[in-house]
Amino acid sequence: MRYTRVRAGVAALCAAALLTIYTGTGSLAHGWSAEDETVGYTTIAQDPTLSAVAPEVAMPSGILRTMDGRTLWSRDPDAQRAMASTTKIMTALVVLEHAEMSDVVTVSRDAAGVGEAEIDLRPGQEITVGMLLEGMLVRSGNDAAIALAEHVGGSLDGFAVMMNQKAADLGLSHSSFANPHGLDEPGHYSSAQDLATLSTLAMSDPRFAEMVSQPSVMVDDGQGGAKRYESSNKLLGTYEGANGVKTGWTNKAGYCLVASAQRNDIGLVAVVLGTDSEDERFDEARVLLDWGYEHYRPIEVATAETTAALVPVTDYLDRTVPAVVGESVTVPVFDLDGEISASADVVHEVEAPVLAGQRLGTLTVRQGERLLAQVPIVAVRDVAAPDTWERIEIWFTRIWRSVFGGQLQAPAVPLV
């Protein structure tokens, strides 16, 4: 009896410890709580069992989203944080909107002298917008960012106004931009959620997507030659499907990364903010992307020629036509959002003639409240109208059965 009480006490202490980790002080020690972390649309505070399936990452703020905007996981996604050179995603968007890739930029002394990461621009050097964008996005050149900002906005302040207008247009309510490169400055911040939204839009532009997928880039040195710069994104070429987007680091922001990948027509974007080391941001992004591809994958939710019902043909006494699912449908499904259900809405009866492929209803597939697919249900074969003698026979038979009993029409048979 005493052993039982001791064992129960140990179990209670373990449960209390887990509750502390996911609802209070344990996670708060790392800067977040169970209210901050979601799997799908449910916080761990609402359903503590989700802690067992959530990705094991330590970042203070981050998000994993599909390229079509569905959030699979997040932690404190609206926290306003310094975001370092992930700023350059917005810089590139504004430049692509207001300049041509072939435009020629004359590099100012301010641009050439900014310091930190750079592509060694020289004052007075003439270089195209396209090459500056590649140097800014692949190498993370701050000098390229300033040269582009001055060219498009007239000045750094003018370009910051354009960045903030773009943020407002996109509904990025947790972002404010003070410069084009991301060095720490008052009033310069974003959030994991906003960066995911921004990156998804940027990756929809083929010019941007091509640039950020490059493992290296050649940039004119202003002296008749060119210099190769390697991408700062270590996922490129080392992680299956990795195709972008941008790294960043400052003292205030810590190590940051917006990472994207594409596999089997499924695109994911992972935002990692505020890790303690360069390698950690890549490790955490890998964990998020692996977790995403494990739990969000294509599933066949409707199979062609599955019989949904047997539909009575009213012109006959006992004839039905099979109503089948018209086509197979495969859609990405997040398996942690619950069970998948299907319901068929099929007509109760149909008049002859019936033609093969004639629509008789709709199959609706849902996961909880989320609509996954709606698929036509169709007649599997032709049913001709009865000829004159058949009609006479059916008419007399129905009169007889109306008086003495019997089936006047085949019953509907739902199967889904």
VMD Tcl script that draws the C-alpha trace (Angstrom):
set ca {
  {0.00 0.00 0.00}
  {2.83 2.38 0.88}
  {4.56 1.57 -2.46}
  {1.37 2.43 -4.31}
  {1.15 5.78 -2.57}
  {4.80 6.58 -3.34}
  {4.36 5.63 -6.99}
  {1.26 7.79 -7.24}
  {3.14 10.67 -5.68}
  {5.96 10.39 -8.19}
  {3.44 10.31 -11.05}
  {1.76 13.43 -9.68}
  {5.09 15.24 -9.47}
  {5.92 14.29 -13.07}
  {2.55 15.51 -14.26}
  {3.01 18.76 -12.38}
  {6.44 19.22 -13.94}
  {5.06 18.70 -17.43}
  {2.25 21.11 -16.74}
  {4.78 23.67 -15.56}
  {6.85 23.23 -18.69}
  {3.96 23.71 -21.09}
  {1.75 26.13 -19.18}
  {4.00 28.28 -17.09}
  {7.43 28.79 -15.70}
  {9.31 26.14 -17.68}
  {8.50 27.67 -21.04}
  {8.53 31.22 -19.74}
  {12.18 30.69 -18.89}
  {12.71 30.52 -22.66}
  {10.46 33.49 -23.39}
  {7.20 31.78 -24.36}
  {4.30 29.98 -22.78}
  {1.77 27.35 -23.81}
  {-0.59 30.15 -24.88}
  {2.04 31.28 -27.40}
  {2.53 27.93 -29.17}
  {0.02 26.47 -31.60}
  {-0.26 23.28 -33.59}
  {-2.63 24.05 -36.44}
  {-5.14 26.45 -34.93}
  {-5.04 25.03 -31.39}
  {-2.74 26.29 -28.64}
  {-0.94 23.84 -26.39}
  {-2.67 25.56 -23.48}
  {-6.03 24.49 -24.95}
  {-4.84 20.94 -25.64}
  {-1.70 19.97 -23.66}
  {-1.51 16.61 -25.49}
  {-0.28 18.54 -28.54}
  {3.02 19.12 -26.72}
  {3.89 15.49 -27.44}
  {3.60 15.97 -31.21}
  {4.84 19.57 -31.56}
  {8.27 20.07 -33.19}
  {11.13 20.12 -30.69}
  {12.66 23.55 -31.23}
  {13.99 26.19 -28.85}
  {13.59 29.43 -30.84}
  {11.71 32.19 -28.99}
  {9.58 33.06 -32.02}
  {8.83 31.27 -35.27}
  {6.24 29.88 -37.62}
  {5.78 27.10 -40.15}
  {3.33 27.81 -42.95}
  {2.35 26.34 -46.25}
  {2.92 28.45 -49.32}
  {-0.86 28.82 -49.68}
  {-0.98 30.47 -46.25}
  {-1.99 27.70 -43.85}
  {-0.27 27.79 -40.44}
  {0.91 24.35 -39.29}
  {2.84 25.49 -36.22}
  {3.76 28.75 -34.54}
  {5.33 30.15 -31.40}
  {4.73 33.78 -30.43}
  {4.28 34.60 -34.15}
  {3.18 38.21 -33.66}
  {6.04 39.23 -31.35}
  {7.70 42.36 -32.72}
  {11.40 41.59 -33.01}
  {14.49 42.88 -34.74}
  {14.79 40.80 -37.91}
  {18.25 41.66 -39.24}
  {18.85 40.95 -42.95}
  {15.53 39.19 -43.47}
  {14.61 42.87 -44.02}
  {16.04 42.46 -47.51}
  {13.02 40.41 -48.56}
  {10.94 43.59 -48.32}
  {13.72 45.62 -49.93}
  {13.70 43.27 -52.92}
  {9.90 43.37 -53.24}
  {9.84 47.16 -53.34}
  {12.71 47.30 -55.83}
  {11.13 44.70 -58.12}
  {7.91 46.72 -58.08}
  {9.55 50.03 -58.99}
  {12.63 49.22 -61.09}
  {13.66 47.07 -64.02}
  {16.35 44.41 -63.65}
  {18.31 46.06 -66.46}
  {18.32 49.55 -64.89}
  {21.83 50.85 -64.21}
  {22.66 52.17 -60.73}
  {25.56 54.46 -59.87}
  {26.93 53.49 -56.46}
  {27.18 56.34 -53.94}
  {29.94 56.82 -51.39}
  {27.44 56.10 -48.59}
  {26.46 52.80 -50.17}
  {30.05 51.70 -50.70}
  {31.00 52.56 -47.12}
  {28.20 50.94 -45.12}
  {30.26 47.99 -43.87}
  {29.27 44.60 -42.41}
  {28.29 42.04 -45.11}
  {28.94 43.54 -48.54}
  {29.77 42.83 -52.16}
  {32.66 45.33 -52.25}
  {30.96 48.03 -54.29}
  {33.05 51.07 -55.23}
  {31.92 54.71 -55.24}
  {30.90 55.68 -58.78}
  {30.66 52.07 -59.93}
  {27.84 51.41 -62.39}
  {25.98 48.15 -61.91}
  {22.55 46.79 -62.84}
  {19.59 46.46 -60.50}
  {19.50 42.72 -61.23}
  {23.10 42.20 -60.15}
  {22.61 44.30 -57.03}
  {19.53 42.26 -56.10}
  {21.49 39.03 -56.50}
  {24.32 40.39 -54.38}
  {21.89 41.59 -51.73}
  {19.82 38.39 -51.53}
  {22.53 35.77 -52.03}
  {25.52 37.39 -50.31}
  {23.36 39.67 -48.10}
  {25.28 42.74 -49.24}
  {24.38 45.82 -47.21}
  {26.10 48.03 -49.76}
  {23.83 46.59 -52.46}
  {20.77 47.26 -50.30}
  {21.67 50.94 -49.85}
  {22.51 51.39 -53.54}
  {19.12 49.96 -54.49}
  {17.28 52.02 -51.89}
  {18.88 55.26 -53.06}
  {18.14 54.41 -56.68}
  {14.46 53.58 -56.10}
  {13.56 55.85 -53.18}
  {15.88 58.79 -53.80}
  {17.18 58.45 -50.26}
  {17.15 55.94 -47.40}
  {14.31 57.84 -45.72}
  {12.34 57.93 -48.94}
  {12.81 54.21 -49.46}
  {11.76 53.46 -45.86}
  {8.49 55.27 -46.57}
  {7.96 52.98 -49.56}
  {8.73 49.89 -47.46}
  {6.23 50.89 -44.80}
  {3.58 51.67 -47.40}
  {4.08 48.20 -48.87}
  {3.81 46.69 -45.39}
  {0.53 48.54 -44.83}
  {-0.80 47.41 -48.22}
  {-0.03 43.79 -47.27}
  {-1.58 44.08 -43.81}
  {1.73 43.51 -42.00}
  {0.51 44.99 -38.74}
  {3.55 43.94 -36.69}
  {6.23 45.39 -38.95}
  {8.00 48.72 -39.22}
  {10.94 49.47 -41.50}
  {13.63 52.11 -40.90}
  {16.30 50.94 -43.35}
  {16.77 48.60 -46.35}
  {19.47 46.31 -44.89}
  {18.30 45.31 -41.41}
  {21.03 46.67 -39.16}
  {19.65 47.43 -35.70}
  {17.83 50.74 -35.53}
  {14.91 52.11 -33.47}
  {11.58 51.52 -35.17}
  {12.89 48.62 -37.25}
  {11.15 45.31 -36.49}
  {8.88 42.61 -37.84}
  {7.28 39.34 -36.70}
  {7.47 35.71 -37.73}
  {3.91 35.90 -39.05}
  {4.61 38.99 -41.15}
  {7.87 37.58 -42.51}
  {6.07 34.38 -43.56}
  {3.42 36.44 -45.37}
  {6.07 38.61 -47.01}
  {8.17 35.62 -48.09}
  {5.21 33.78 -49.56}
  {4.42 36.80 -51.72}
  {8.07 37.25 -52.70}
  {8.45 33.61 -53.73}
  {5.48 33.97 -56.06}
  {7.64 36.31 -58.18}
  {9.79 34.06 -60.42}
  {12.60 36.64 -60.47}
  {12.89 36.67 -56.68}
  {12.48 32.89 -56.40}
  {15.27 32.27 -58.90}
  {17.67 34.62 -57.13}
  {17.24 33.23 -53.61}
  {17.63 29.65 -54.85}
  {21.16 30.28 -56.15}
  {24.01 28.75 -54.11}
  {26.37 31.46 -55.36}
  {26.43 34.54 -57.57}
  {28.99 36.39 -59.69}
  {29.10 40.17 -59.21}
  {30.98 42.75 -61.30}
  {33.84 44.22 -59.32}
  {33.76 47.56 -61.14}
  {37.20 46.95 -62.61}
  {36.34 44.76 -65.55}
  {36.22 41.53 -63.59}
  {33.81 39.64 -61.39}
  {33.84 38.05 -57.95}
  {31.93 35.00 -56.74}
  {29.95 35.17 -53.51}
  {28.49 32.12 -51.78}
  {24.96 32.10 -50.41}
  {24.60 32.59 -46.68}
  {21.74 30.04 -46.72}
  {23.35 26.72 -45.76}
  {20.16 24.77 -46.49}
  {20.62 25.23 -50.23}
  {22.07 22.01 -51.63}
  {22.00 20.27 -48.24}
  {18.29 20.02 -47.51}
  {15.94 18.25 -49.94}
  {13.81 20.77 -51.78}
  {15.35 23.88 -50.17}
  {14.89 26.88 -52.48}
  {15.23 30.03 -50.34}
  {14.90 32.49 -48.71}
  {17.08 34.72 -46.45}
  {19.37 34.69 -43.43}
  {20.06 37.45 -40.93}
  {22.04 38.34 -37.83}
  {22.53 41.34 -35.55}
  {23.25 41.66 -31.84}
  {19.64 42.60 -31.17}
  {17.97 40.12 -33.52}
  {20.18 37.12 -32.85}
  {20.41 34.59 -35.66}
  {17.41 34.57 -38.00}
  {16.32 32.58 -41.01}
  {13.42 32.46 -43.40}
  {13.68 29.03 -45.08}
  {11.55 27.63 -47.86}
  {11.33 24.23 -49.51}
  {9.29 22.53 -52.22}
  {8.55 18.80 -52.37}
  {5.85 16.95 -54.31}
  {3.96 20.17 -55.10}
  {3.94 21.14 -51.41}
  {5.72 24.36 -50.53}
  {6.58 25.25 -46.93}
  {8.11 28.34 -45.36}
  {9.72 28.26 -41.92}
  {10.64 31.41 -40.03}
  {13.20 31.08 -37.23}
  {13.90 34.17 -35.13}
  {16.38 34.76 -32.33}
  {18.51 31.61 -32.06}
  {21.82 31.73 -30.22}
  {24.09 30.49 -32.99}
  {24.39 30.37 -36.76}
  {24.10 26.59 -36.98}
  {21.13 26.48 -34.59}
  {18.94 28.51 -36.92}
  {19.53 26.00 -39.73}
  {19.03 23.02 -37.41}
  {15.74 24.45 -36.15}
  {14.56 25.17 -39.70}
  {15.32 21.57 -40.68}
  {13.30 20.31 -37.72}
  {10.34 22.50 -38.67}
  {10.44 21.56 -42.35}
  {10.88 17.84 -41.62}
  {7.95 18.01 -39.19}
  {5.88 19.81 -41.77}
  {6.50 17.25 -44.50}
  {5.78 14.45 -42.03}
  {2.38 15.81 -41.04}
  {1.27 17.74 -44.16}
  {1.24 15.53 -47.21}
  {-0.89 14.64 -50.23}
  {-3.73 12.20 -49.50}
  {-6.34 10.84 -51.90}
  {-9.61 11.98 -50.35}
  {-11.90 10.88 -53.19}
  {-11.55 7.86 -55.47}
  {-13.07 7.79 -58.94}
  {-15.87 5.26 -59.57}
  {-16.60 4.74 -55.87}
  {-20.34 4.07 -55.71}
  {-22.05 6.70 -53.60}
  {-25.68 5.60 -54.07}
  {-28.15 3.65 -56.15}
  {-30.62 6.18 -57.55}
  {-34.15 5.05 -58.58}
  {-35.16 5.76 -62.19}
  {-38.76 6.94 -61.83}
  {-39.92 5.62 -65.20}
  {-39.34 2.01 -64.04}
  {-40.65 -0.23 -61.28}
  {-37.36 -1.63 -60.11}
  {-34.49 -0.02 -61.97}
  {-31.71 2.06 -60.41}
  {-28.61 3.70 -61.78}
  {-25.36 3.62 -59.78}
  {-24.15 7.12 -58.86}
  {-20.37 7.14 -58.61}
  {-17.64 9.60 -57.65}
  {-16.70 11.33 -60.87}
  {-12.96 11.77 -60.34}
  {-10.12 11.03 -57.96}
  {-8.96 13.98 -55.87}
  {-5.69 14.25 -53.95}
  {-5.13 17.22 -51.66}
  {-2.57 18.13 -48.99}
  {-3.86 17.17 -45.55}
  {-2.54 18.17 -42.13}
  {-3.01 14.97 -40.17}
  {-3.11 16.71 -36.77}
  {-6.32 18.56 -37.67}
  {-8.51 15.51 -36.99}
  {-10.40 12.83 -38.87}
  {-11.47 13.17 -42.49}
  {-15.16 12.66 -43.25}
  {-17.10 12.41 -46.50}
  {-20.79 12.97 -47.16}
  {-22.76 12.52 -50.37}
  {-25.65 14.75 -51.41}
  {-27.39 12.74 -54.15}
  {-30.77 13.23 -55.84}
  {-33.50 10.93 -54.49}
  {-34.63 9.91 -57.98}
  {-34.00 10.64 -61.63}
  {-36.13 10.52 -64.78}
  {-35.11 8.57 -67.86}
  {-33.34 8.94 -70.13}
  {-30.19 9.05 -67.97}
  {-26.83 9.64 -69.64}
  {-23.52 8.25 -68.42}
  {-21.67 11.10 -66.71}
  {-24.88 13.00 -65.89}
  {-24.44 14.79 -62.58}
  {-26.54 13.32 -59.79}
  {-24.96 14.91 -56.74}
  {-21.85 16.09 -54.90}
  {-19.37 14.38 -52.59}
  {-18.13 16.75 -49.88}
  {-14.94 15.90 -47.98}
  {-14.12 17.74 -44.76}
  {-11.59 17.65 -41.98}
  {-13.43 19.11 -39.04}
  {-14.85 22.39 -40.30}
  {-12.28 22.66 -43.09}
  {-13.50 21.91 -46.60}
  {-11.00 19.68 -48.42}
  {-12.84 18.91 -51.65}
  {-16.18 18.86 -53.44}
  {-16.42 16.28 -56.21}
  {-19.24 15.61 -58.73}
  {-21.22 12.39 -58.35}
  {-22.38 11.11 -61.74}
  {-24.39 8.35 -63.37}
  {-22.19 5.41 -64.26}
  {-24.18 4.34 -67.35}
  {-27.00 5.22 -69.73}
  {-30.56 4.31 -68.85}
  {-32.87 4.67 -71.85}
  {-36.48 5.76 -71.47}
  {-38.97 2.84 -71.66}
  {-40.59 2.29 -75.04}
  {-44.38 2.47 -75.56}
  {-45.17 -1.16 -74.65}
  {-42.91 -0.98 -71.57}
  {-44.72 2.15 -70.43}
  {-48.12 0.49 -70.80}
  {-46.94 -2.57 -68.86}
  {-45.43 -0.42 -66.10}
  {-48.61 1.69 -65.89}
  {-50.90 -1.32 -65.44}
  {-48.51 -2.91 -62.95}
  {-48.47 0.24 -60.82}
  {-52.26 0.38 -60.78}
  {-52.40 -3.26 -59.68}
  {-49.76 -2.75 -56.96}
  {-51.45 0.42 -55.77}
  {-54.53 -1.66 -55.01}
  {-53.05 -4.96 -53.85}
  {-49.64 -3.80 -52.63}
  {-46.17 -3.94 -54.03}
  {-43.19 -1.83 -55.03}
  {-44.06 1.09 -57.30}
  {-40.44 2.24 -57.70}
  {-37.03 0.96 -56.64}
  {-35.86 2.42 -53.32}
  {-32.93 4.81 -53.09}
  {-29.85 3.14 -51.57}
  {-27.28 5.55 -50.08}
  {-23.81 4.00 -49.76}
  {-21.68 6.97 -48.58}
}
mol new
graphics top color blue
foreach p $ca { graphics top sphere $p radius 0.5 }
foreach p [lrange $ca 0 end-1] q [lrange $ca 1 end] { graphics top cylinder $p $q radius 0.2 }
display resetview
